[in-house]
Amino acid sequence: MSYFHCGKFLLKTLFVMENYATPHFPTHILNYISSEEMIGIRAGKKHETFIEIWMVTIGERVFARSWRLSERSWFTTFMKIPLGDICCLGEIIPVTALIVGNQDTLLTAAINQAYNRKYNHGDDSYYVNQMIDPTRWERTIELRPRQLVYC
């Protein structure tokens, strides 16, 4: 175990494991993301508030794609600092963002189908058609939960 001194206290070091074993979201979180239209997200470590965005699931994987192509967005923050949180069912889940882009054509097609299946209804049809447009494929991320481990 690793310890460090903080004033007169001896504290355990907290590490975030990211690349050892790929953790998966709990089933109730995946079900929530699959069924709810808007999911709370905050990118980076400076933001205190969550914004709501569209997310889709493919199996046990969670994806998000930026609809706005602005240079100041949750997506561009994740590009600089790939750490953040999502909020589901009152739980805050620390996540790591991985840029998916459009290199894997089968995965891109599956993500497009997931967006189309989940959001192609009513007023959202206009936005989903833009969301699956090739101009937005490069702004796709996969969100993975981070495990907090005491060492």
C-alpha contacts under 8 A as a table, 3 or more apart, distances in Angstrom:
res1	aa1	res2	aa2	distance
1	M	12	K	7.41
1	M	13	T	7.92
1	M	151	C	5.00
2	S	12	K	6.04
2	S	13	T	5.60
2	S	151	C	6.08
3	Y	10	L	6.41
3	Y	11	L	5.46
3	Y	12	K	4.60
3	Y	13	T	5.53
4	F	10	L	5.73
4	F	11	L	5.48
4	F	12	K	6.61
4	F	13	T	6.79
5	H	8	K	6.75
5	H	9	F	5.71
5	H	10	L	4.66
5	H	11	L	6.18
6	C	9	F	5.22
6	C	10	L	6.31
6	C	11	L	6.95
12	K	150	Y	7.02
12	K	151	C	6.99
13	T	150	Y	6.55
13	T	151	C	6.22
14	L	148	L	7.22
14	L	149	V	6.28
14	L	150	Y	5.01
14	L	151	C	6.43
15	F	148	L	6.42
15	F	149	V	5.68
15	F	150	Y	6.37
15	F	151	C	6.96
16	V	146	R	6.71
16	V	147	Q	6.00
16	V	148	L	5.02
16	V	149	V	6.12
17	M	20	Y	6.57
17	M	146	R	6.62
17	M	147	Q	5.69
17	M	148	L	6.61
17	M	149	V	6.83
18	E	21	A	7.27
18	E	22	T	7.27
18	E	96	T	7.81
18	E	146	R	5.99
18	E	147	Q	7.03
19	N	22	T	6.68
22	T	144	R	7.78
23	P	144	R	7.03
23	P	145	P	6.19
23	P	146	R	6.98
23	P	147	Q	7.02
24	H	60	E	6.55
24	H	61	R	7.57
24	H	144	R	6.87
24	H	145	P	6.42
25	F	29	I	6.27
25	F	30	L	6.32
25	F	60	E	6.98
25	F	61	R	7.97
25	F	144	R	7.40
25	F	145	P	6.19
26	P	29	I	5.41
26	P	30	L	6.44
27	T	30	L	5.07
27	T	31	N	6.08
28	H	31	N	5.06
28	H	32	Y	6.14
29	I	32	Y	5.02
29	I	33	I	6.20
29	I	88	C	6.51
29	I	89	L	7.66
30	L	33	I	5.15
30	L	34	S	6.04
30	L	57	T	7.12
30	L	60	E	6.98
30	L	62	V	7.83
31	N	34	S	5.04
31	N	35	S	6.14
32	Y	35	S	5.23
32	Y	36	E	5.84
32	Y	88	C	7.03
32	Y	89	L	7.56
33	I	36	E	5.51
33	I	37	E	7.68
33	I	39	I	6.79
33	I	55	M	6.70
33	I	56	V	6.75
33	I	57	T	7.06
33	I	88	C	7.61
34	S	55	M	7.87
34	S	56	V	6.18
34	S	57	T	5.97
34	S	118	K	7.93
36	E	39	I	7.00
37	E	54	W	6.15
37	E	55	M	7.64
37	E	118	K	7.90
37	E	119	Y	7.56
38	M	52	E	5.33
38	M	53	I	5.21
38	M	54	W	5.26
38	M	55	M	7.31
39	I	51	I	7.93
39	I	52	E	5.06
39	I	53	I	5.46
39	I	54	W	6.29
39	I	55	M	6.71
39	I	86	I	7.28
39	I	87	C	6.77
39	I	88	C	6.85
40	G	50	F	5.30
40	G	51	I	5.31
40	G	52	E	4.36
40	G	53	I	6.48
40	G	86	I	5.45
40	G	87	C	4.91
40	G	88	C	6.99
41	I	50	F	5.03
41	I	51	I	5.48
41	I	52	E	6.16
41	I	53	I	7.12
41	I	84	G	7.48
41	I	85	D	5.78
41	I	86	I	4.34
41	I	87	C	6.25
42	R	47	H	6.44
42	R	48	E	7.53
42	R	49	T	6.68
42	R	50	F	4.90
42	R	51	I	6.43
42	R	74	W	6.89
42	R	84	G	5.58
42	R	85	D	5.42
42	R	86	I	6.44
43	A	47	H	6.99
43	A	74	W	5.40
43	A	75	F	7.56
43	A	77	T	5.90
43	A	78	F	5.67
43	A	81	I	7.69
43	A	82	P	7.54
43	A	83	L	6.39
43	A	84	G	4.39
43	A	85	D	6.66
44	G	47	H	6.76
44	G	77	T	6.02
44	G	78	F	6.20
44	G	81	I	5.40
44	G	82	P	6.67
44	G	83	L	5.24
44	G	84	G	4.93
45	K	81	I	7.97
45	K	83	L	7.01
45	K	84	G	6.33
47	H	50	F	7.79
50	F	86	I	7.79
50	F	87	C	7.62
53	I	64	A	7.83
54	W	64	A	6.48
54	W	65	R	7.54
55	M	62	V	6.88
55	M	63	F	5.66
55	M	64	A	4.69
55	M	65	R	7.39
55	M	115	Y	7.96
56	V	62	V	5.81
56	V	63	F	5.35
56	V	64	A	6.53
56	V	111	I	7.41
56	V	114	A	6.12
56	V	115	Y	6.33
56	V	118	K	7.55
57	T	60	E	6.75
57	T	61	R	5.51
57	T	62	V	4.54
57	T	63	F	6.18
57	T	114	A	7.09
58	I	61	R	5.23
58	I	62	V	6.53
58	I	63	F	7.90
58	I	110	A	7.56
58	I	111	I	7.37
58	I	114	A	7.21
61	R	142	E	7.22
61	R	143	L	7.48
61	R	144	R	7.52
62	V	142	E	5.72
62	V	143	L	5.50
62	V	144	R	7.19
63	F	111	I	7.44
63	F	140	T	6.98
63	F	141	I	5.66
63	F	142	E	4.47
63	F	143	L	6.00
64	A	140	T	5.80
64	A	141	I	5.46
64	A	142	E	6.49
64	A	143	L	7.52
65	R	75	F	7.96
65	R	131	M	7.32
65	R	136	R	7.21
65	R	137	W	7.45
65	R	139	R	5.55
65	R	140	T	4.30
65	R	141	I	6.27
66	S	69	L	6.84
66	S	75	F	6.26
66	S	131	M	7.71
66	S	136	R	6.88
66	S	139	R	5.56
66	S	140	T	6.68
67	W	130	Q	7.43
67	W	131	M	5.78
67	W	136	R	6.92
68	R	73	S	7.88
69	L	136	R	7.72
70	S	73	S	6.28
71	E	76	T	6.34
72	R	75	F	8.00
72	R	76	T	6.13
72	R	77	T	7.34
73	S	76	T	5.32
73	S	77	T	6.29
74	W	77	T	5.12
74	W	78	F	6.26
75	F	78	F	5.12
75	F	79	M	6.35
75	F	139	R	7.09
76	T	79	M	4.92
76	T	80	K	6.55
77	T	80	K	5.25
77	T	81	I	5.96
77	T	82	P	7.50
78	F	81	I	4.90
78	F	82	P	4.37
78	F	83	L	6.55
78	F	84	G	7.60
78	F	97	A	6.37
79	M	82	P	5.92
79	M	99	I	7.57
82	P	96	T	5.53
82	P	97	A	4.91
82	P	98	L	7.03
83	L	94	P	7.48
83	L	95	V	5.90
83	L	96	T	4.74
83	L	97	A	6.26
84	G	94	P	5.87
84	G	95	V	5.33
84	G	96	T	6.44
84	G	97	A	7.68
85	D	92	I	6.30
85	D	93	I	5.35
85	D	94	P	4.34
85	D	95	V	5.20
86	I	92	I	5.77
86	I	93	I	5.33
86	I	94	P	6.65
86	I	95	V	6.98
87	C	90	G	6.30
87	C	91	E	5.54
87	C	92	I	4.62
87	C	93	I	6.32
88	C	91	E	5.25
88	C	92	I	6.63
88	C	93	I	7.76
93	I	145	P	6.62
93	I	146	R	7.86
94	P	145	P	5.80
94	P	146	R	5.58
94	P	147	Q	7.93
95	V	143	L	6.01
95	V	144	R	5.27
95	V	145	P	4.31
95	V	146	R	5.18
96	T	143	L	5.73
96	T	144	R	5.26
96	T	145	P	6.27
96	T	146	R	6.29
97	A	141	I	6.02
97	A	142	E	5.67
97	A	143	L	4.76
97	A	144	R	6.52
98	L	141	I	5.36
98	L	142	E	5.12
98	L	143	L	6.47
98	L	144	R	7.87
99	I	139	R	7.59
99	I	140	T	6.25
99	I	141	I	4.54
99	I	142	E	6.48
100	V	103	Q	7.39
100	V	138	E	7.24
100	V	139	R	7.75
100	V	140	T	5.41
100	V	141	I	5.06
100	V	142	E	6.33
101	G	104	D	7.94
101	G	137	W	5.75
101	G	138	E	3.87
101	G	139	R	5.95
101	G	140	T	5.32
101	G	141	I	7.13
102	N	105	T	6.41
102	N	108	T	6.00
102	N	137	W	5.47
102	N	138	E	5.43
102	N	140	T	7.82
103	Q	108	T	7.92
104	D	107	L	5.38
104	D	108	T	6.13
105	T	108	T	5.00
105	T	109	A	6.07
106	L	109	A	5.13
106	L	110	A	6.21
107	L	110	A	4.99
107	L	111	I	6.12
108	T	111	I	5.11
108	T	112	N	6.12
108	T	137	W	7.21
109	A	112	N	5.04
109	A	113	Q	6.15
110	A	113	Q	5.05
110	A	114	A	6.14
111	I	114	A	5.00
111	I	115	Y	6.26
112	N	115	Y	5.21
112	N	116	N	6.11
112	N	132	I	5.32
113	Q	116	N	4.98
113	Q	117	R	5.92
114	A	117	R	5.13
114	A	118	K	6.06
115	Y	118	K	5.26
115	Y	119	Y	5.74
115	Y	120	N	7.43
115	Y	128	V	6.72
115	Y	131	M	7.72
115	Y	132	I	7.31
116	N	119	Y	5.54
116	N	120	N	5.04
116	N	128	V	6.34
116	N	129	N	7.80
116	N	132	I	7.67
117	R	120	N	6.06
119	Y	124	D	6.01
119	Y	125	S	6.79
119	Y	128	V	6.23
120	N	124	D	5.97
120	N	125	S	4.56
120	N	128	V	6.04
120	N	129	N	7.96
121	H	124	D	5.65
121	H	125	S	5.28
122	G	125	S	5.92
123	D	126	Y	6.39
123	D	127	Y	7.82
124	D	127	Y	5.26
124	D	128	V	6.08
125	S	128	V	5.16
125	S	129	N	6.20
126	Y	129	N	5.51
126	Y	130	Q	6.79
127	Y	130	Q	5.16
127	Y	131	M	6.07
128	V	131	M	4.70
128	V	132	I	6.21
129	N	132	I	5.51
129	N	133	D	6.38
130	Q	133	D	5.03
130	Q	136	R	7.75
131	M	136	R	6.28
132	I	136	R	6.81
132	I	137	W	7.08
133	D	136	R	5.83
133	D	137	W	6.99
134	P	137	W	5.16
134	P	138	E	7.82
135	T	138	E	7.07
136	R	139	R	5.35
136	R	140	T	7.32
137	W	140	T	5.74
